Amino acid sequence: MNALADSRQAWQRLSPAARLLVANGLAFNLGFYMMMPFLAQHLGGTLGMAGWAAGLVMGMRVFSQQGLFLLGGTLGDRIGYRPAIIWGCLVRSAGFALLGWAEHLPLLLLAAFLTGFAGALFTPCAQAYLAAECRDATQRQEAFALHNLASEAGMLLGPLAGMLLTGVSYGLTGLVSGGVFLLLTWLQWRVLPGEPPRTRAVTESVWQQWRSLLRNRPFLRFTALASCYSLLFHQLYLAVPAFIHSQPHATWLLGSVFTVTALIGVSLQLPATHLVQQRLGSAGGMGLGLALMGSSYLLLAWLAAWPALAVLGMAVVFSLGSILCYPLFSAHLPYYAGSERLGGYYGFHASSGGCVALLANVGIGAALGEAGSPPPIAVWYGLAIAGFMSGLLLYLQLKTERSSSPPVSRVSP
């Protein structure tokens, strides 16, 4: 059975609400990636901003999203996932339109905050809604695999659209991107049904909910190990570009990395999910996926004399590992959370990954040395060890959980 038929059958098994949430992944990344890859060039080139100011704007967006995921998810547990998703789309529409139009630092910071907070509100609530809409663990795996496939397609198409629009003006890019999110707002309001089924409404206070979450040790271990994904993924923006820029006449390779990862995600995500379901299991898929992602960086050490082969080989192995494990993290998380508190758990999980990526980038960035020099070989071996050890420990934890009784708060399959 080919990948297209697999995708169609998996799509047909989803509820109407789950289908819309999967389609949101494509539109959300389309609108996001038509703007974000060109923001630094717009701030420093078109607007002539100093480096510190441009970095402040970009940092505000990252901080307001990664730092507020837990708050956004917790808010969704209380006001409902549907209202949170609608407001997230609407706020991001305004934020991106303002980001393309604004020319002064205060307005740019406001726009960056709005776009980040919108993501912090939308993302964990959309994940929680999608998880709650699925009947069992197998359907959750398929749903999040389809969502990842759609997101990869948006990541592939977004920069192409942004390149054409930004060639006219960045303001036009902002209007089109804002229009995409405004259309999404309307679709959620008209099409997305009421709240997904929950066992009961959240009655505990925010602090009680957060304390309960922080006492859930299996969930904390799972989140800590799964956060290695963020550490490994964000090196596509830090260590890998440093390697490419250290090679003569190799700058074209940077765009090829993201093209390869997106194409593999679109074409092989569903076959990878079926491999997990039929042979590897969730524990094997997560463990092997993280190990492959980490080991992919060894190719940059071993094949440094052939930079094109090293980078493209790394991108292929990295992508294969990513499509194995990434959808499984979101699909497995309801194992630890009650169905009425999914938003907070997804929010904490996302914020933890962002914090790990930030701290790792500080350390790895310090180790990279001067611009134009190749990263130390220890960076690649360190990333490989991190991926292998996290994958192994996560595999062992999940195998232990499978053989023991599930947590009391587990969502019933």
N, C-alpha and C positions, 0 to 999 in steps of 0.2 A: 504494500500500500504506500503510495507516494505521500510526500509531506503535505501537498495541497489537500488531498482527501482526508488526511489525519486532522488537519486544521479545521476543515469544514465540519467533520463529525464532532470534534471537541467543541466547536462553536455552537452547534445545534443542541448540545447537551446543557448549555448554560441557560439560565433564566434571562428574561429580557433586561432586568436590572444589571445582571452580571455582564451581559453583552455590551451595554452602554459603558460600564466601568472599564471594560477591556479596551473599547474604542477610544475612551478618554486618553489612554496611554499614548496612542499615536498623535492625537491632536495636541495634547499637553506638551509633548516633546517637540512637535513641529513648531509650535509657537515659541517655545523656549529657545531652541537651537537656531532659529532664524535670527535671534538677537544676540544671545550671549557670546558666541565666538567672535563677534565683531565689536563688542563693547569696549575692550581695551584700546583697540585701534581708533574708535570714535572719540574716546575720552582724551587720549594722548595726541592724536593726529588732528581730527576735525576741530575739537574744542581747544586743543593746545594746553591741556591741564598738566600740572606738574605730576611727577610720578607718584608722590605721596598722596595727592588728592585722588588720582585714578585708583590707586590701591585701596584708599579709604572707601570709595564708592563700591568697589567690587567686594571688599571685605564686609561691608554692611549687608550686602545681599546674602552672602554665605552665612554670616553670623545670625541674621534675623530668621533664616530658614533652619539651619542646623541647631541653633540654640533654642528654638521655640517649637520644635517637633513635639516634645512631650506636652507642652501647654496646648498646642493645637489638637493633638489626639485626645487629651483629657477633656478639652472643651467639647469636642465632638461626642464624647460619651454622655455629656449632659444635655446639650441642646439638640442632639440628633446628628447622625452622619449626613443625611440629605441636606439640611440647612448649612452645615459646615462646608460641604462640597460646593454648594451654590455660592456661598459668600466667598470661598477661596477663589473660584473662577472669576467672580466679579471684581474682587480686589486686584487680582493679577492682571485683568484686562486694563484697569485704570493705571496700575503700576507700569506696565510695559508701554502704554501710550505716553505716559509722562516721561518715562526714561528716554524715549526717542525724541521727545520735544524739548525737554529741559536743557538749559545751557549753563546754569549756575549751580555751584556746589550744594547749597541747601536743598534745592528742588531735586537734584540728582540723588542726594542721600535719602530724601523722602521716597522717591520712586524705587530706589534699591531696597528700602525697608519694606515697602508695600509688596514688591514682587517676592521677597523672601518670606514674609509672614504669610502671604497667600499660599505658598508652597507648603509651609509648616501646617497650615490649616487643612489644605486639600489632601495632601499625600497620605498621612496616616488614617484619615477618615475614609478615603476611598479604598485603602487596603483593608480596613476593618469591615467596611460594607461588603466588599467582594468576598472576604473570608466567610462572613456570616451568611451570604447568599448560597454558598456551596453546601451540598448535601453531606459530603464526606471528605476524607483526606485525599482520596484519589482525584475527586473533582476539583478540590482546591489546588492540587498540583497542576492540573490541566489549565485551570483558570489563570493562575499566576504565570504559567508558561506562555499562554496566549497574550497576557498583558505585557510580558517582557518582549515577546515578538513584536507586538504593536509599538512598544516604546522604541525598540531598535529601528523600526521603520521610520518613526518620527525623527530619530536622531540622524538617520541617513538623509532624509529629505529636507530637514530644517535648514542646515547650512547651505544647501543648494539654493533654496528659496531666498535665504538671507543674503547670499552673494549677489543675486540679481537685484533685490530690493535696495540693498545698501549701496549698490552702484549708482542708484538714483539719489537716495538720501537716507540717512539713518532714521530721520523722522518718519519717512514712509514705512520703513521696516517696523517701527514702533506702532504705527497705526494698524498695519496689517496683523501684526502679532496680537495687539490688543483686540482687534476684531475677531481673531480666532477664539480668544478666551471669552469674549462677549457672546459669541455663538455657542460656546460650551455652556455658558451660564444659562442661556435660554433652553438648551437641550436638557440640562439637568432639571430645570424647573418644570418643563412640559412632559418629559419622558420618564425621568427617574421616579420609581414608585416611592411610597412612604418608607418608613424605617424598616430595616431588615429584622427578622425575628430575634428577640432577646429573651433570656430566661427571666429577667426582672430589670426594672429601671435602677440606675445608680442612685443610691440614697446616701452613701458615705461621703464625707467631705473630701475635698481635693487632697488634703494632707494625709487623710486616712488611706485614700487610694494609693498615693505615692509610697506611703510606708509599707502597705501590703505588697506593692510591687517590689520594693527593695528587700523585702524579706523572702521573696521567692528565689531561693538560691539556684535551683536548676535553670530557671529563666536567666538569671544573671550570668551563670556560666555559659549558657548557650549564646547569649548576646555578646559576651566578651570574645568568645572564639569566632563567632560569625563576623564580628567587626574586623577581623583580619581581611575580609573581602574589601572593605573600604580602604584599608592600608594599601593593598595590592593594586586596586583599581586606580587610585589617585596618582600612582606613579606614572600612569599614562600622560599625566599633565606636568610631571616634575622630572623624574629621573630619566624617563625615556626621551623627552625632548632634549635634555642635557646631553645624552649620548648622541642623538642625531646631530645636534648642532656642533658637536666636537668632530664630526666627520666631514671632510670636504665634499661639496656638491651633493649633499644628502638631505637637504631640507624638504624635498618633495616627499620623503618617507613619512613625515609627521601626519600628513593628511591620509596617507595610505593605511596607517594603523587604525584610524577610526573607521575608514571605509571597510577594511577587512573585518573588524569586529562587528560592525553593523550587518554586513552581508551574511556572516556566519550566524549571527543571531536570528536573522529573518529566515534563513533557509534551513537551519538545523535545530532550531529550538524544540519543535514538537518531536522529532525523532529522538533527541536527547532525553526529553521527558518520558517517552515510552521506554527507552533503555533503562531509565531509573525505575520505572514502575514494574518492568518485567524481569529485570536481572539484578540491578545494583541495590535497589531499595533507597530510602531517604538517607540513611546513615552513609551508605557507600557513595551515593551521589554527592553529598556535601563534602565528605572526606576527600574523595578523588578530585572533585572540582577545585577545592582550595589547593590541593597538592599540585595539580596541573598549572594553576595560575602562578603559584610561587616558582615552580620549576621552569616556567617559560622564560623567566629572567636570566636563567643560566645560559641561554643561547646568546645573550648579549655579551657574556664573558667568554664563552667558548668559540664564538664565531665573529669576534670583533674585527678580524682581518677582512671579513666580507660583510660590511654593515647592512647592505640591502637584504641579504639572506638572513642575517641575524635578526633584524627588526621585523621583517615579514614573517619569519618562522616564529618569533616570539608572539606576534599578534595572533597567529593561528592557534598556537597551543593555549595561549591566554584565553582566547574566545571560547575554545572548546571547554575549558574548565569553568568559565563563567556561566555558560548556558546549562551546564550540569547542576551547579549549586545555587545560583542566584534565586531562581523562582522557589526553590525548596525552603529557603530561609523564611520567606513570607508565608508559605503554605504551612510550615510546621509551627509557627509562632502561636496559633490558637491552642496548641497542646498545653500551654502554660497559663493561659488567661481565661477567665470566665467570659462568656459571650457578651456580657453587659459592659466589659471593661477593655474591649479590644483596642479602642482608639489610643488609650494611654500606653498600652503595651507596644503597639506599633510605633508610637511617637518616641518612647524611650529607646526602642531598638534603633530607630533612625538617628536620634541624637547621639547615641553611643558610637555609632559608626562614624559620624562626623567628627566627634572629639578624638577618636583614635586616629583618623586620617590627619587631623590638624597637628596633633603631637608628633606623629610619625614624619610628617612633612617638614616640621621644624628640625628634627634630628637629621633626616636624610638630606635636607637642603643645606645644613651646615657641613655635611660630609662631602657634598659635591665639589666644593672648591671653587676655583675661579671659572668665570664664564669662558666657554670654548675648550675647556679641558675635559677629557673623558672622566666619567664617574669612577671612583675607586672600585676595584673588582669586589671588595668586601660588601658593597651595597647590593650587588646582584646575589651573592651567596647569602647575605642576611635576609633578603626577601624570599629566597627559596626556602630557607630554614623556617621562616615565619609561616609560609604557606603549608609546608609539610607538617610541622608540629601542630598548627591549628587544625588542619584537616584530620590528623590522627586522633587528637584529643576530642574533637567533635564527633568523629566516628565512634569512639569508645563510649562517649556520653550517651549518644543516641541508642547504641546497642544495649547499654545498661538500662536505659529508660524503657526500651521495648520489652525487656525481660522482667521488669518490675511493674508494680501497679502504677497507673497514671495519677498525676496530681488531681486533687479533689476538684480544682477549678477548671479542669479540662473541658473544652467544648465537645459535646457529644458528637461522634461521627454519624 
